[in-house]
């Protein structure tokens, strides 16, 4: 059985490579990414030093990389597909420069995202009585400071920087999800989470504005996912009142209302930035609607296993996402075919789900305003059924 599984994984790897577009479909020469575990490609793993967290061990990375890379998924993330569509290498984690004594070349971009990162800093939560245990203190402000430290190695003069950043894409997020997740998982109320939204949005808008002041011209700022479809939060808000669940997809409506509030406020904030910086292209990435496609119609998108239950986690839970047993730890199990599941480990998605979302963004269907549709755009293909 072990040999068969390895054969399937290997065959799957070959199919993924062969099915991707052979020519770049986006015109960027570098990408700079800020965010949390949805786009971290290794910063958190590097920061833990000798200690190896569960995301640094199998089964993380098994679908594509055949090893754990610090990505919170079985394979590639949205940022990886965007890099591929731009003909660029996968983004190097910024902290790799620390580990390699500043020998890394970041000319083609850098990833500042960190697992567990919040938009707001630790003191923000402490002052409001949210004595939660943050996974990291690498907030959005810290990540922005990293970018400013890196900038002199990318360009020296203002004209040089203008020319360089004119061909760069800046992704600011998704970020802010953990600002809600921490208190919600610490049993705080939904109203409490909603009350945080204005502060989260202010931070995102302020950092986006600061990036434009530093020279960013093309920026994509994603909204929040439909968190009412997240396995770990569904487990946390396990409710017997059926009317609280969406009849079409069985997602928890009150949680999705938190995401909708965040997204509506973010879109308004970005509109104000467009008025302030008419020279910049500031895109809103609609992660919510792009993901809701497969939550509403799982079979249509190949999710014959589950979209709400986690592929990897504690098998006896209703959603396979009990917090006492995390993916990769003792007592957890992993589904045989991750590509048939949308949820990977309870809070993060599978590569298959991220592929669908990335395809929607790259095609321009879920970005406002849209990515320019280059002639001959080829959607990111699905892997062949197994």
C-alpha positions as CSV (number, residue, x, y, z in Angstrom):
1,X,0.0,0.0,0.0
2,X,2.8,2.4,0.8
3,X,4.4,1.9,-2.6
4,X,1.0,2.5,-4.3
5,X,0.5,5.7,-2.4
6,X,4.0,6.9,-3.3
7,X,3.3,6.1,-6.9
8,X,0.1,8.1,-6.9
9,X,1.8,11.1,-5.4
10,X,4.6,10.9,-7.9
11,X,2.1,10.6,-10.8
12,X,0.1,13.5,-9.4
13,X,3.3,15.6,-9.3
14,X,3.9,14.9,-13.0
15,X,0.4,15.8,-14.0
16,X,0.5,19.1,-12.1
17,X,3.7,20.2,-13.8
18,X,2.5,19.2,-17.3
19,X,-0.9,20.8,-16.9
20,X,0.3,24.3,-15.9
21,X,0.6,27.1,-18.5
22,X,3.8,27.0,-20.5
23,X,4.0,30.8,-20.9
24,X,3.6,33.5,-18.2
25,X,0.2,35.1,-18.2
26,X,1.0,38.0,-15.9
27,X,3.5,40.8,-16.6
28,X,5.4,41.1,-13.3
29,X,9.2,40.9,-12.8
30,X,9.0,40.7,-9.0
31,X,6.5,40.0,-6.3
32,X,6.4,41.1,-2.7
33,X,4.0,39.4,-0.3
34,X,2.8,40.3,3.2
35,X,0.4,38.1,5.2
36,X,0.0,35.1,7.5
37,X,-0.2,31.4,7.2
38,X,-2.2,31.5,4.0
39,X,0.8,32.7,2.1
40,X,3.9,32.0,4.3
41,X,6.4,30.0,2.3
42,X,8.8,29.4,5.2
43,X,9.4,32.4,7.5
44,X,7.7,30.9,10.5
45,X,9.5,27.6,10.1
46,X,12.9,29.4,9.9
47,X,12.0,31.5,13.0
48,X,11.4,28.4,15.2
49,X,15.1,27.4,15.0
50,X,15.8,23.9,16.3
51,X,12.2,23.3,17.2
52,X,10.2,21.9,14.3
53,X,6.5,22.6,14.5
54,X,3.9,20.3,13.0
55,X,3.9,22.3,9.7
56,X,7.6,21.4,9.3
57,X,6.9,17.7,9.2
58,X,4.9,15.4,6.9
59,X,2.2,15.2,5.7
60,X,2.6,18.9,5.0
61,X,3.9,19.4,1.4
62,X,3.2,15.9,0.4
63,X,1.2,16.6,-2.8
64,X,3.7,18.9,-4.7
65,X,7.0,19.4,-2.9
66,X,7.2,15.9,-1.5
67,X,8.5,17.5,1.7
68,X,7.4,20.1,4.2
69,X,8.5,23.6,3.3
70,X,6.8,25.7,6.0
71,X,3.7,26.1,3.8
72,X,0.4,25.3,5.7
73,X,-1.0,23.0,3.1
74,X,-0.3,19.7,1.3
75,X,1.3,21.7,-1.6
76,X,1.3,25.1,-3.3
77,X,-0.5,28.2,-2.1
78,X,-2.2,31.0,-4.0
79,X,1.0,33.0,-4.0
80,X,2.8,30.1,-5.6
81,X,0.4,30.0,-8.5
82,X,0.6,33.7,-9.0
83,X,4.4,33.4,-9.1
84,X,4.1,30.6,-11.7
85,X,1.7,32.7,-13.8
86,X,4.3,35.5,-13.8
87,X,7.1,33.2,-14.8
88,X,8.9,33.8,-11.5
89,X,10.4,31.4,-9.0
90,X,8.5,30.7,-5.8
91,X,9.0,33.5,-3.3
92,X,11.9,33.2,-1.0
93,X,11.0,33.8,2.7
94,X,12.6,37.0,3.9
95,X,14.1,35.3,7.0
96,X,16.2,33.1,4.7
97,X,18.5,36.1,4.4
98,X,19.1,35.9,8.1
99,X,19.8,32.2,8.0
100,X,22.2,32.6,5.0
101,X,24.0,35.7,6.2
102,X,22.4,38.1,3.7
103,X,23.5,36.1,0.6
104,X,20.0,35.8,-0.8
105,X,19.1,37.7,-4.0
106,X,15.6,39.2,-3.6
107,X,15.5,41.0,-7.0
108,X,12.6,38.8,-8.1
109,X,10.7,39.3,-5.0
110,X,10.4,38.4,-1.3
111,X,7.8,36.9,1.0
112,X,7.3,38.6,4.4
113,X,4.3,36.6,5.5
114,X,4.5,34.6,8.7
115,X,2.2,31.9,10.1
116,X,0.0,33.3,12.9
117,X,0.7,36.9,12.0
118,X,-1.9,39.6,12.8
119,X,-2.7,42.9,11.2
120,X,-2.4,44.6,14.7
121,X,0.5,44.2,17.1
122,X,0.5,42.3,20.4
123,X,0.0,45.5,22.5
124,X,-3.3,46.1,20.6
125,X,-4.7,42.9,21.9
126,X,-3.2,43.3,25.4
127,X,-4.8,46.8,25.9
128,X,-8.2,45.4,25.0
129,X,-8.0,42.5,27.5
130,X,-7.4,39.9,24.8
131,X,-4.7,38.0,26.6
132,X,-4.4,35.5,23.8
133,X,-1.3,33.5,23.1
134,X,-0.1,34.8,19.7
135,X,1.9,32.3,17.6
136,X,4.2,35.1,16.5
137,X,4.8,38.8,17.0
138,X,5.6,39.3,13.3
139,X,2.6,41.6,12.7
140,X,2.0,43.5,9.5
141,X,4.0,46.5,10.8
142,X,7.0,44.2,11.4
143,X,6.7,42.8,7.9
144,X,6.6,46.3,6.5
145,X,9.7,47.2,8.4
146,X,11.4,44.2,6.9
147,X,10.5,45.5,3.4
148,X,12.0,48.9,4.2
149,X,15.2,47.2,5.4
150,X,15.4,45.2,2.2
151,X,14.6,48.1,-0.2
152,X,18.1,49.6,-0.4
153,X,19.3,46.2,-1.8
154,X,16.7,46.4,-4.5
155,X,17.2,50.0,-5.7
156,X,19.2,53.0,-4.7
157,X,17.8,56.2,-6.2
158,X,14.2,57.3,-6.6
159,X,14.2,57.0,-10.4
160,X,15.7,53.5,-10.1
161,X,13.1,52.5,-7.6
162,X,10.3,53.9,-9.7
163,X,11.4,51.9,-12.7
164,X,11.9,48.7,-10.6
165,X,8.6,48.8,-8.7
166,X,6.7,49.7,-11.8
167,X,7.1,46.1,-12.8
168,X,6.4,44.7,-9.3
169,X,3.3,43.2,-7.7
170,X,2.6,43.8,-4.0
171,X,0.2,41.5,-2.2
172,X,-1.0,42.8,1.1
173,X,-2.6,39.8,2.6
174,X,-4.7,38.1,3.2
175,X,-4.0,39.5,6.6
176,X,-6.3,40.2,9.6
177,X,-7.9,36.8,9.7
178,X,-6.0,35.9,12.8
179,X,-7.1,39.1,14.5
180,X,-10.5,37.5,14.6
181,X,-9.4,33.8,14.9
182,X,-7.4,34.3,18.1
183,X,-10.3,35.7,20.1
184,X,-12.9,33.5,18.5
185,X,-10.9,30.3,19.3
186,X,-10.4,31.7,22.8
187,X,-14.2,31.6,23.2
188,X,-14.8,35.3,22.8
189,X,-18.1,36.4,21.2
190,X,-18.9,37.0,17.5
191,X,-19.8,40.6,18.4
192,X,-16.4,41.0,20.0
193,X,-14.8,39.9,16.7
194,X,-16.9,42.3,14.7
195,X,-15.9,45.2,17.0
196,X,-12.3,44.6,15.9
197,X,-13.0,45.0,12.2
198,X,-12.4,48.8,12.1
199,X,-9.0,48.5,13.7
200,X,-8.0,45.6,11.4
201,X,-9.0,47.6,8.3
202,X,-7.3,50.8,9.4
203,X,-4.0,48.8,9.8
204,X,-4.3,47.2,6.4
205,X,-5.1,50.5,4.7
206,X,-2.3,52.4,6.5
207,X,0.3,49.8,5.5
208,X,-1.0,49.7,1.9
209,X,-0.7,53.5,1.8
210,X,2.8,53.3,3.2
211,X,3.8,50.8,0.5
212,X,2.6,53.2,-2.2
213,X,4.6,56.0,-0.6
214,X,7.6,53.6,-0.8
215,X,7.0,53.2,-4.5
216,X,4.5,50.4,-5.0
217,X,2.3,50.9,-8.0
218,X,0.4,47.7,-8.5
219,X,-1.1,46.2,-5.4
220,X,-3.5,43.4,-4.7
221,X,-5.3,43.4,-1.3
222,X,-7.3,40.2,-0.6
223,X,-10.3,40.1,1.6
224,X,-11.1,37.3,4.1
225,X,-12.3,33.8,3.3
226,X,-15.8,32.6,4.2
227,X,-14.6,31.7,7.7
228,X,-18.0,30.1,8.4
229,X,-16.8,27.3,6.2
230,X,-13.6,26.8,8.2
231,X,-13.5,23.3,9.8
232,X,-11.7,24.5,13.0
233,X,-14.3,27.3,13.5
234,X,-17.2,25.0,12.6
235,X,-15.9,22.7,15.3
236,X,-15.7,25.6,17.8
237,X,-19.2,26.9,17.0
238,X,-20.8,23.5,16.8
239,X,-24.5,24.5,17.1
240,X,-27.7,22.4,17.0
241,X,-29.7,25.4,15.7
242,X,-30.0,24.5,12.0
243,X,-31.2,27.9,11.0
244,X,-27.8,29.3,11.8
245,X,-26.3,27.2,8.9
246,X,-26.6,28.1,5.2
247,X,-28.9,25.5,3.7
248,X,-26.9,25.4,0.5
249,X,-23.4,24.7,1.9
250,X,-23.9,24.1,5.6
251,X,-21.4,26.9,6.5
252,X,-22.1,28.8,9.7
253,X,-23.8,32.1,8.7
254,X,-22.9,34.2,11.8
255,X,-19.2,33.6,11.1
256,X,-19.5,34.4,7.5
257,X,-21.1,37.7,8.5
258,X,-17.9,38.6,10.3
259,X,-16.0,37.9,7.0
260,X,-18.5,39.9,5.0
261,X,-18.2,42.9,7.4
262,X,-14.4,42.8,7.1
263,X,-14.6,42.6,3.3
264,X,-17.1,45.4,2.9
265,X,-15.1,47.7,5.1
266,X,-11.9,46.8,3.2
267,X,-13.4,47.6,-0.2
268,X,-14.4,51.0,1.1
269,X,-11.0,51.6,2.5
270,X,-9.3,50.6,-0.8
271,X,-11.7,53.0,-2.7
272,X,-10.4,55.9,-0.6
273,X,-6.8,54.9,-1.4
274,X,-7.7,54.9,-5.2
275,X,-8.8,58.5,-4.8
276,X,-5.7,59.4,-2.9
277,X,-3.3,57.6,-5.3
278,X,-4.8,57.7,-8.8
279,X,-1.5,56.6,-10.3
280,X,-1.6,53.3,-8.5
281,X,-3.6,50.2,-9.5
282,X,-5.1,48.9,-6.3
283,X,-7.0,45.6,-6.7
284,X,-9.3,44.0,-4.2
285,X,-9.0,40.2,-4.4
286,X,-12.3,38.6,-3.6
287,X,-11.2,35.4,-1.8
288,X,-14.7,35.0,-0.3
289,X,-16.6,34.7,-3.6
290,X,-13.8,32.6,-5.3
291,X,-13.8,30.1,-2.5
292,X,-17.6,30.0,-2.1
293,X,-17.8,28.5,-5.6
294,X,-16.6,25.2,-4.4
295,X,-18.3,25.4,-1.1
296,X,-21.6,25.8,-2.9
297,X,-20.9,23.2,-5.7
298,X,-18.2,20.8,-4.4
299,X,-18.6,18.0,-7.0
300,X,-18.4,20.5,-9.9
301,X,-14.9,21.4,-8.7
302,X,-13.8,17.8,-8.0
303,X,-14.2,17.8,-4.2
304,X,-15.8,14.5,-3.9
305,X,-14.3,13.9,-0.4
306,X,-15.4,16.9,1.6
307,X,-15.2,20.7,1.5
308,X,-16.0,21.2,5.2
309,X,-14.2,18.3,6.9
310,X,-10.4,18.5,7.2
311,X,-8.3,16.1,5.2
312,X,-5.7,16.0,8.0
313,X,-6.7,16.0,11.7
314,X,-8.5,14.1,14.4
315,X,-10.7,11.6,12.6
316,X,-13.4,11.3,15.3
317,X,-14.4,14.9,15.2
318,X,-17.4,16.1,13.3
319,X,-15.2,18.2,11.1
320,X,-11.9,16.3,11.7
321,X,-10.6,19.5,13.3
322,X,-10.5,19.1,17.1
323,X,-7.9,21.6,18.5
324,X,-6.3,19.0,20.8
325,X,-5.0,16.9,17.8
326,X,-3.3,18.9,15.0
327,X,-2.4,17.6,11.6
328,X,0.9,15.7,11.6
329,X,0.7,15.0,15.4
330,X,0.0,11.8,17.2
331,X,-3.6,10.8,16.8
332,X,-4.1,12.6,13.5
333,X,-4.9,10.9,10.2
334,X,-4.6,12.1,6.6
335,X,-7.1,11.4,3.8
336,X,-5.9,9.3,1.0
337,X,-6.5,11.9,-1.8
338,X,-6.1,15.5,-0.6
339,X,-7.2,16.8,-4.0
340,X,-10.8,15.6,-3.3
341,X,-10.9,17.8,-0.1
342,X,-11.0,21.6,0.1
343,X,-9.9,21.9,3.7
344,X,-6.4,20.6,4.6
345,X,-5.8,20.8,8.3
346,X,-8.9,22.5,9.8
347,X,-7.9,26.1,9.1
348,X,-5.9,26.0,5.9
349,X,-7.0,24.8,2.4
350,X,-5.6,22.1,0.2
351,X,-3.5,22.9,-2.9
352,X,-6.5,21.9,-5.0
353,X,-8.6,24.6,-3.4
354,X,-5.9,27.2,-3.6
355,X,-5.5,26.4,-7.3
356,X,-9.2,27.2,-8.0
357,X,-9.0,30.5,-6.1
358,X,-5.7,31.5,-7.8
359,X,-7.2,30.7,-11.2
360,X,-10.2,33.0,-10.5
361,X,-7.8,35.8,-9.5
362,X,-5.4,35.4,-12.4
363,X,-8.3,35.3,-14.9
364,X,-9.5,38.6,-13.5
365,X,-12.9,37.2,-12.5
366,X,-12.3,37.8,-8.8
367,X,-10.2,40.9,-8.7
368,X,-11.6,44.5,-8.7
369,X,-10.4,46.0,-10.9
370,X,-9.3,42.9,-12.7
371,X,-5.8,41.7,-13.6
372,X,-5.4,42.7,-17.2
373,X,-6.4,39.7,-19.3
374,X,-3.4,38.9,-21.5
375,X,-4.1,37.4,-24.8
376,X,-3.9,33.7,-24.6
377,X,-4.6,33.4,-20.9
378,X,-4.7,29.8,-19.9
379,X,-6.5,28.8,-16.7
380,X,-4.5,26.7,-14.2
381,X,-5.6,23.2,-15.1
382,X,-7.1,20.6,-12.8
383,X,-5.1,17.4,-12.1
384,X,-6.5,14.4,-13.8
385,X,-8.9,12.4,-11.7
386,X,-7.5,9.6,-9.6
